[in-house]
Amino acid sequence: MTTNTSAALPIIDISPYLLPNTNKAARTATAHALARACHDTGFFYLTGHGIPDSTLQSILTLARRFFLEASDEEKNAIRRRDAGVVETVSQQQAVVGGTGGGEEKEAAAAAAFVGGDGARGYQRIGENVTKGQRDWHEAVDFYAEWEGEGGSGSSGPPYELLQGPNLWPRHPPGLREEYERYVGLVEGVGTAVVRAMGEALGFEGEEEADVFVRATRKSFWVMRLIGYPGLPEGEGREEGFSCGEHTDYGCVTLLLADSTPNALQVQRKDGSWISADPIPGAFVVNIGDMIERWTNGLWKSTNHRVIHRGANYRVSVPFFFEPDFNARIKPLAKCIAETGGKEKYDEVVYGEHLLAKVKGNFY
């Protein structure tokens, strides 16, 4: 059963962690609200982030235009390819490269070779898999720029898993530039959230409270553009998923979505589901598996899913603010003490954890 209400999810104002000269009482109130939200549901709405509504709407509009207006040829030019695969495409089809240097990166695309890294790029409907079942959405995945030894960046093609450049669509015009600006803005919000989380755990000294900030200074972020047509009519419709039940495997997710109601669903502790309908101007935020590991299970990474049965085309842009690729994640001593004194999770290197997850994302 799903309750079509978002009333159970708290609304948290993060502005005390973004504005200068905020008094301690305001920060403490935000930290306490965050602690309750992370413990009770692992999901909340985030306001006070400072990103203009016009920017948020532009991000959604550009994503929608790509999915609905780009030709199959344009989508194919930037499609996700398996790691190690190199294909030839028209130099007019795609912009290849990570953040920065737009004209130079476009010139590089004239080489007419596109290499896959198994993760970045466009995915057609049904290509993503959750728990063995194909998801009913299309998407484009972008990652933080790969840094090789000595900060050399990607080399190739061919590329190893996750080590290629981002593949940017040429249509609609301006998408790449707008999204690169957005990444800079939302990274700042992510840093504010994890700083507040450190204080929410009750660490007293600044050095201890910034434990998550230190581990995300070179965040290996992920950004997805996701387009959801309504689930198809017919047999199996009631059992279908636009995106199957899962937890997020990183740190903190900041979801921007259009106004479609009753699509994103969050599982409560009693097993029931509630709809996390968008609030204009707010992010839907949830904690991921790495936060659960850091807190030794004090804060849980919550199951969620998307079931979109409407006639409209739903668009969302989740930004996954993740640990550094080489960050070592293990339960914090304070959290071990607060959860029975036994360490429940082994230490992992985030990048190794991510690689293992990405390998299982696609058929």
Steps between C-alpha positions, in 0.01 A plus 500: 500500500622850417390811684484792258638759736835656568396626844719243673818650353645796688604828340847619599645846439872465423564876472667528845783288354528711185453860611783693670471611862216260584453467875571173676139449606384490138768248404415287803130498407584386146738232630240364743234487228745322272585243768132415544440474127801276438407274789127478431462487120832575330305736270414869530431814299778758485429872475721806544761363261538826311473365145256723308171350388580618148812281499311197628233543234763543230667173604170311474400666174830419331475136610144475369599655169784251458280197560207621288677689222838333440501256210581133539825571317594770751420273793694212347805723456532545877368163611670308776749255355671215679843574640771439242267549202587762236260600223502752219231769493437812298697793637173696496321264735651544845712717723758289679664612820465582865451838661665807354656590166186469289640606162817294542298196601273545199804514275624178656173334402594555137730199532173308452582230756286442807617264771285347769587474868201285595321776689487846341253586228146436382302188593188397314181382669558161663879521504518576873437203724388493864495164678495315170207693353525754220402855600256697286695820446771651284794692644830676448773454761780744576777450754772713654800526273730201535839591647780268395838477664635847561163651404551406136130439435353252253724348235366310205281371347467219589418567865481288811180494706406854616819651356363660184383856432141612529295486180299818457206534260506777242125548533357705652755780460642626828428182696862428579583852618191523720564161657865574570394814688238299686754241614703773669192630681364168617842381619498794740161392629626145544794623707264699722280194554784269601647769726163524675489120523830495686363743754171309510690197630606706801869541430624791707825608336512641147759241397272213598182663369655545155560127455265483200626829354857369491388178331312687224746777410563330166152353474472243222151629431246351264226693320220332309244640259205259513194492277198291599224427250193357668515126562346315205143377509424132504604186682744555783431872524421484871826318570720723284748753628632815342797450733505198727531496877853588612719699735755749373852368536686822571477788743221757444253533211349838409206437269351763273177383335208643308157535660376147419323362811490144635813383317789494748413271791686458828475197727434564867632287784169312525532393135233734363571744218440875479524728199771765517333753273714796394477832684573796270850636554605218735720197455394155613804376690588153622801338660682212334676180599828674589329716763341186645844339512664805659230515768508123562131479416390783729373669184353268239517526123134472403337296225324701232359444152327679213165390359374745239168399345393843380462611140761774532875462449670535842848653528738496795864596553652333807843620611693246707747679728745219565822438693838542335577204276780385733321579827505223758161457664462323833276541805584798721596417857231730642232326294627154597461596865144621437395182317594233750879516489547254213630600157233383254670593172843434353713779360465562125676721250222698338634471145523122525145489635381722214669293231333184629159670498537647151584158357157378608301796367465388139429192294 
